[in-house]
Amino acid sequence: MTTPILVQAHENWAEITLNRPDRLNSFNDKMHLALRKALESARDNGMRAVLLTGAGRGFCAGQDLGDRDPSKLTSPPDLGATVRKFYAPLVRLIRSLEFPVVCAVNGVAAGAGANLALACDVVLAAQSAKFIQSFSKVGLIPDTGGSWHLPRLLGEARAKGLAFTAQPLPAQQAEDWGLIWKALPDEDLMPAARDMAAGFANGPTLGLGLSKLAIQAAAVDTLEDHLDLEAQYMKTCGESADYAEGVSAFLEKRAANFKGK
């Protein structure tokens, strides 16, 4: 039986691969639980960055609808329970990790797969990749944080257009619109993503993690509250070994050796 999640651990970062390529890495319950376990393990084992990608020709086609087919069930499926049990906890976990999560979208990212990518901190995509809010094709709404992320990243007009039409958004257009960080030639995607994850892991990850939390909090904070949050996080950073090392390296004109502390 295929292992639904592959994990390659490096010295201080982990590469996690969705591994149901015959189903375009669509989610079943087993893959959900395995991905959550892999992310929690990276956090608990002191990893300082994670790279998330997919096996085969796609990144993730969202939910495996074979597991939620009304014609095979005795009553309508409770999709709200699916969101509460699987997708919402996954988004919350990724957003709460105090280190960068890089996503390398190697092919189609549809439905929950597209929005899983948007929950990550930095998204790189192959030029051949497409992002599809496919929910309307089956009478659903964008979940996995999609209806929250899309209007914040793109504005209401584009968010509604993508949600209503399920029109595929090519990777380059996703970059041009500000939905993702960069679209890259297919052959450059994984080398660039691995270099980025390793670079983050060897960087000032205490500051990077707090930068992540601060930027995320800005979506709901008032300016006054956010200025207080910045002061709190700057105090933490200013007392860190990474700040002392960064200043010393700058003054001594050498590369910094950050420890994430």
N, C-alpha and C positions, 0 to 999 in steps of 0.2 A: 504493500500500500504506500502511495506517495506521501512523503512528509509534507504537510501543507505550508510549513514555514521553514526556511533554511536560515541558519545564523552562522556567520563567519566572524569570529572574534579576533580583533587586532589588539595591539598593546593597550590602547586606550579609547578605541571606538569599535562599533559593531556594524556590520553590514547585514541587514535583514531582508530576505527575499520572499515575496509571496510566491508560492510554488504549487499552483494548480494550473499549469499552462494549457492543459487540454480543455479547461473551462475558462480560459482567459483570466485565470486567477480570481474568479468570482468567489464570493464569501459563502462558506457554509459555517455551521456552528463550530466545527472543529478548528477551522482556520482562524476564526475570531479568537478563540481561547488561546491558540498557539501564538498568535501575534501579540496578544496582550501579555502573555507570559514572557515572550522575548523582550518586549519593551521594558517590562518591570525588572527583568533580569539585568538588562543593560544599566538601568538606574541603580539597582541594588548592588551591582558589582563594580560600581565606580567608573563606568564608561563616561567619556566626556563628549561624545557625539554619536549619532546614529545615522546611517544611510539606509533608506527604505527604497526598494525597487521591486520589479516583478520579473518572473522567469518567462522565457519564451517571447512571443511576438506582441504581448500586451502587458500593460501595467496591472489593471484590475477592471473587470466589467461590472463591478458592484455586487449586488446580492445574487446568489444562485437561485433563480426563480423556480427551479425544480423543487426546491425545499419549501416553497410558499405558494404552490399551485392550488388554487381553490377547488379545482376539479378532482383533486386527489385527497381532499380533506372532508371531514364530516360537518365542519362548520367553517365560516370565514376565518382566515388567519388573523391573529391580533398583531398587526404590524407595529402598533404602538409599543407593545411589549418587546418586539424585536429591537426597536430603536432604543428603548430604555435599558435593555439587558446587554446589547452588544455595541451598537454604533455610538451612542452618546458616551458611554464609559471610555471607548477608544479615543474619541476626540478629546475628552477631558484629560485623559492620560497623556496624550501627545502634547497638548498645550501646557500641561503642568510640569513636564520634564525640564529641569533646570540646566539644560544643555541644548545645543542646536540639533534639530532633526532635519536632515537633508533628504529630499525626495527626488529620485531619478525616474522620471516617467518615460519608460522605454517603448511605449506603444499606446494603444487606445486606453483612455481612462474614462470610464462611463459610469453614470449614476453615482452610487456611493464610492466607487473607485476614484472618480474625479474629485469628490469632496474630501476623501481621505487625503489626497495629495495636497489640497488647499489647507488642510489642518496642520501641515508640516511648516517648518520655518522658512526654508529656502527650497524652491521648486525649480529643478532643471528638467528640460524635456527634449527628447529627440525631435528633430525637424519633422519626422514622419508621424509623430504622435498627435492625437486629437483628444480634446476634452468635450465630453458630451453629457449634458444634463438630460439623461434619457427618461427621467421619471414620468413625464407627461405621456409617453408612449404606452404606459400601462396604468394611467390614471392616478399617479401619485404626486407628491410634492418633493422637492429637493430636501433630502435628509443628510445625515452625517455632517451637520453644520452648514450645508450648502446654502440654505435660505438665509443664513446669518453672514457667511463670508462673501457671497457673491455681491450683494448690494454695497458692502463696505469696500470691496476691492474694485468694483466696476461701476457702481451707481445703479439706481433703481431701474432705469430704462434698459440697460444691457442685461441686468440680472433677470428681469422679466422676459426679455426676448429669448434668452438662452433657455430659461425654464419652460416657457410656453411652447417653443418651437422644437426643442431638442436638437437644434442645429449643431453639427460638429464644429468645434472651434479649433482650427489648426494651431500647432504649437507656436509658430511665429506670430500669429495674430494674438494669441494669449499673452505673449511677451509684450507686443506692441500696446495692448490694452492695459497692461499692468497686473494681469492675473497671476503671472509667474515671474520668476527672476530672469531666466534665460532659456532660449531655444538654441540647441546646438546640433551640428551635424551628427547623424546617428552614431558614427564610429567614434566620435569624441565624447559622447555622453558619459559612459561609465568611467573612463579615465579622469574626466573633469570632476565628476561627482565624488569619486574616491579621494582625489587630491583635496577637494573642498572639505570633506568630512575629516580627513586626517589633519588638515590645516586648522580647522576649528578645534579638534581634540588636543592639539598641541598649543593652542592659543590661551588667552586669559578667560577660561571658561566660567569662572565665577562672574566676571563682568558680562560675558556674553549671555549667560543664563538670566541675570538680572535685567539686561537690556531686553531680552525676550519677554519677560514678565511685565516690564514697564510698558512696552509697546502694546502688548495685548490689553493691558489695563486701560490704556488711553481710549479704547472704544466705549467705555462706560463711565470713566471718571469725569468729574468736573475739572476745570483747569486748576482751581485752588487745591483740590485733593491730590491732583497729579503732581503739582509742584512739591507738595509734602512727601509724596512717594519718591520722587527723584532725590530729595534731600536724604531720605532714609537709605535708599540704595547707594547713593554716593558715599555716605558715611561708611557703609559696609565695604564698598570697594576701596575707599581710601585707607582703611585699616588692614587691607589684605596684603599678603606676601606678593601677589601678582603686581599690585600697583608699585610696591617698593622695587621689585625687579624691573618693571617696565621703565620707571624713571631712571634707575641706575643704568640700564642698557642704553637708553636714549642719551644720557650724559656721557657715557663711555663709548658711544658710537659702535655698539656691538648688537648682535641679535639677542633678543630676550629669551630666557628659558622659563616659560610660564608653567606653573603647576596646577592651576585651577583652584588656588586657595588664597 
